[in-house]
Amino acid sequence: MAAPLFDRLAIIGIGLIGSSVARAAREQGVARHIAIADALEAHRNEATELKLGDSVHADAAEAVKDADLVMLCVPLGANAAVAAHIGPHLKAGAIVSDVGSCKQAVIRDVAPRLPQGVHLVPGHPVAGTEHSGPKAGFASLFRNRWCILTPEAHTDAGAVEKVKAFWTAFGSRVEAMDPRHHDLVLAITSHVPHLIAYNIVGTADDLETVTQSEVIKYSAGGFRDFTRIAASDPTMWRDVFLNNREAVLEMLGRFTEDLIALQRAIRWGEGDTLFDLFTRTRAIRRAIIDAGQETAAPDFGRAAAEKDTSA
Ligand code: NAP
């Protein structure tokens, strides 16, 4: 095990991602002291029982005192208030990073609330599951997954390198990206797919001609995989759509056009159009498996406890 990268790591929000960071940080010995803060007493108690950190705090300001790295792991909608609260308590030279699924919103909400001399290095581990809370996390969540960092041009290079080393220690592959580009890429790879899943499950739930018991009984026909995604945390996903509005609307516009073209192909019996698209999409799945981002195992390998949805 290498020497710790940080003396004190503060994790604000000990849910699925925060508790996975805590577990991986402990396992890899990246920090001498792990301080945890969460707004919910039940989560603080779970964090204590699970021994996720060295200290557990109700007040995030106490957790970040003397911290070298502060990792914000709260829903996107809570970032501004948390940053405003901890800002005055950060030490000079501290690094503030995060795990939020949208990056322009994090820069908008957090950067103006940090004092001079504190470095903001926004990040997004492209790894997750449909579960929430401290018990849902696991140390290997980030292994072989991408972590995208979106520092601004003026960000201190040393701070970026340290955050990169942090995620690399967890087995992640790290890439830097412009925050706007990140939000566009994730809109089509993650956010719109989640919206489609929420929508299709909602539509099935509203149907009057097909009963709920039939929907559940015959769910293996594709619907089941959508229900897994549609079981994702409502707070987190509400905040994703509120904070990546423009990119999601842009991608939804394209998606809607393509859907209408498919609708037309079905109406006019254009089998070749359907067949060509389905052949192209099959190749994309093969490419994802070849890139090691998914398994070809039956059930998508999701029988295992670790269910990665790469949010
Ligand atoms: P989660 O399991 O719900 O955890 C969030 C934790 O933060 C909860 O314990 C929550 O408590 C706490 N919290 C909320 N507001 C707070 C505040 N003001 N101060 C302190 N703690 C607060 O959610 P998650 O899935 O870990 O998501 C956290 C972040 O990770 C989000 O920004 C999300 O975009 C990002 N992310 C998620 C995934 C994924 O697949 N889940 C993947 C990549 C990135 P309450 O329960 O009381 O609200």
Boltz pocket constraint, residues with backbone or C-beta under 6 A from the ligand:
constraints:
  - pocket:
      binder: B
      contacts: [[A, 12], [A, 13], [A, 14], [A, 15], [A, 16], [A, 17], [A, 18], [A, 37], [A, 38], [A, 39], [A, 40], [A, 43], [A, 60], [A, 72], [A, 73], [A, 74], [A, 75], [A, 76], [A, 78], [A, 81], [A, 82], [A, 99], [A, 100], [A, 101], [A, 102], [A, 124], [A, 125], [A, 126], [A, 127], [A, 128], [A, 129], [A, 130], [A, 131], [A, 132], [A, 133], [A, 134], [A, 233], [A, 236], [A, 240], [A, 309], [A, 310], [A, 311]]
      max_distance: 6.0
